[in-house]
Amino acid sequence: MWISSNQEKKYWIPDILPESTEEYNSTQLSKHYKTPRGFRSHPLWAYENGAYVDDEYLFYNEKWKLLIDAPPIYNSQTHVLEKKSEEEWDTLEKEIRVTYNVREKTNDEIDNDISKKWGEVRDTRNKKLQKLDHAVSIAYEHGLTLSQKFKDYRQNLRDIPENFEDPFSIVWPDEISQWEYYEE
């Protein structure tokens, strides 16, 4: 419904205001829009009942279009997701849908990903091993005997690169508690 303001400007207001719930307002705040001046998030304007203005209000009064950015599902190990240029997005009456290309990765990109993932695996493994170093020092300093469970866990961590060909399929050994480090 269109109403006139004191300055003779007409505003569109919905016949039924949205309910001012935390869920509704949170949803509105997560939205983004294409405006005549560029892109922006929700302006935090509210109706008299405290509900944030909806997409219709912003479209009819400000010419803002809801920006829908929902990338397609794809396998990031074998494909690359590329956002199309703004000129290629689907422009509808009240909304704009961001569009994407999904292409297969080149062999160089796959090799680079594998190399990067192996680096991450080694870093994670080294941090896990480093956490255990103090137990070895304590055992040496206090004449304690490290448990077989502790020794096996450390060895399993060390063997990760040899036991797995694919860094994306690594299964980490279950961590053990401090109480299992030493023999009783």
C-alpha positions in Angstrom: 0.0 0.0 0.0 1.3 3.5 -0.9 1.0 6.3 1.6 2.0 10.0 1.4 4.3 11.6 3.9 4.2 15.2 5.1 6.5 16.2 2.3 4.2 14.8 -0.4 6.5 11.9 -1.1 4.8 8.5 -1.4 6.1 5.5 0.4 5.2 1.8 0.0 4.3 0.1 3.3 3.1 -3.6 3.4 -0.6 -4.1 4.3 0.5 -6.5 7.1 3.8 -5.7 8.8 6.2 -8.6 9.3 6.3 -9.9 12.9 9.3 -8.4 14.9 10.9 -11.6 16.0 14.6 -12.2 16.7 14.7 -14.8 13.9 13.1 -12.4 11.3 15.3 -9.5 12.2 18.4 -11.7 12.2 17.5 -12.9 8.7 17.0 -9.4 7.5 20.4 -8.3 8.9 22.1 -11.1 7.0 20.9 -9.8 3.6 22.8 -7.7 1.0 21.4 -5.5 -1.7 22.4 -3.9 -5.0 21.5 -0.2 -4.7 21.7 2.6 -7.2 25.0 3.6 -5.5 26.5 0.1 -5.2 26.3 -2.9 -2.8 25.4 -2.7 0.8 24.0 -4.6 3.7 20.6 -4.1 5.3 20.2 -0.4 6.4 18.8 -1.2 9.9 15.6 0.6 9.2 12.6 -0.7 11.1 8.8 -0.5 10.9 6.9 1.0 13.8 6.6 -2.5 15.4 10.4 -3.0 15.5 10.6 -5.4 12.6 13.3 -4.5 10.1 12.0 -3.3 6.8 11.6 -6.1 4.2 12.9 -6.5 0.7 9.7 -5.2 -0.8 10.0 -2.0 1.1 13.6 -1.5 0.0 12.7 -2.3 -3.6 9.7 0.0 -3.9 11.0 2.9 -1.9 14.7 2.9 -2.6 15.1 0.8 -5.8 17.3 -1.7 -3.9 17.4 -5.3 -5.3 18.0 -8.3 -3.0 21.4 -9.9 -3.8 21.2 -13.7 -3.8 24.7 -15.2 -3.6 24.2 -19.0 -3.4 27.2 -20.8 -5.0 26.6 -24.2 -6.5 27.7 -27.3 -4.7 31.0 -28.6 -6.3 34.0 -30.8 -5.4 36.7 -28.4 -4.4 39.4 -31.1 -4.9 38.7 -31.5 -8.6 36.9 -28.3 -9.6 37.3 -24.5 -9.2 34.4 -22.2 -8.5 34.6 -18.9 -10.3 32.2 -16.0 -9.8 31.0 -14.5 -13.0 31.3 -10.8 -13.7 28.5 -8.6 -12.4 27.3 -8.0 -16.0 26.7 -11.8 -16.3 24.6 -12.1 -13.1 20.9 -12.9 -13.5 18.9 -9.7 -13.0 15.3 -10.1 -12.2 12.7 -7.5 -11.3 13.4 -7.4 -7.5 16.5 -9.4 -7.1 19.9 -10.2 -8.6 21.3 -13.7 -8.5 25.1 -14.0 -8.5 26.1 -16.7 -11.0 29.2 -18.9 -11.2 31.2 -21.1 -13.5 32.5 -24.4 -12.3 35.5 -25.8 -14.2 37.8 -28.7 -13.7 41.1 -28.0 -12.1 44.2 -28.2 -14.2 46.9 -30.8 -13.3 49.1 -28.0 -12.0 46.3 -26.8 -9.7 45.7 -30.3 -8.4 49.4 -30.8 -7.8 49.6 -27.4 -6.0 46.7 -28.3 -3.8 48.2 -31.7 -2.9 51.5 -30.1 -2.1 49.8 -27.4 0.0 47.7 -30.1 1.8 50.8 -32.1 2.6 52.4 -29.0 4.1 49.3 -28.6 6.3 49.4 -32.3 7.3 53.1 -32.0 8.3 52.4 -28.8 10.3 49.6 -30.5 12.2 51.6 -33.7 12.8 54.6 -31.7 14.0 52.4 -29.7 16.4 50.9 -32.9 17.8 54.4 -34.4 18.2 55.7 -31.2 19.8 53.0 -31.4 22.5 54.4 -34.8 23.4 58.0 -33.7 23.6 57.6 -32.6 27.2 56.5 -36.1 28.2 59.7 -37.5 26.9 61.8 -34.9 28.8 59.9 -35.6 32.0 60.4 -39.3 31.6 64.1 -38.8 31.1 64.5 -36.3 34.0 62.5 -38.4 36.5 63.4 -41.9 35.5 59.9 -42.7 34.2 59.1 -45.3 31.6 57.0 -44.2 28.6 54.0 -46.5 28.0 53.8 -48.6 24.9 50.5 -46.8 24.1 52.4 -43.5 24.1 55.3 -44.9 22.0 52.7 -46.3 19.5 50.8 -43.0 19.3 54.0 -41.1 18.6 55.1 -43.6 16.0 51.7 -43.5 14.3 52.0 -39.7 14.0 55.5 -39.9 12.6 54.3 -42.5 10.0 51.4 -40.4 8.6 53.3 -39.4 5.4 54.4 -43.0 4.7 51.0 -44.5 5.5 48.8 -42.3 3.3 49.2 -41.5 -0.4 46.5 -38.9 -0.4 46.8 -36.0 2.1 43.0 -35.4 1.8 42.2 -38.9 3.2 44.3 -38.9 6.3 42.9 -40.5 9.4 44.6 -39.2 12.5 45.3 -41.6 15.4 43.1 -41.1 18.4 44.9 -38.8 20.9 45.8 -40.3 24.3 45.4 -38.6 27.7 48.3 -37.6 29.9 47.5 -40.4 32.2 48.4 -42.9 29.5 51.9 -41.4 28.9 53.8 -43.5 31.5 53.9 -47.0 32.8 52.7 -47.4 36.4 
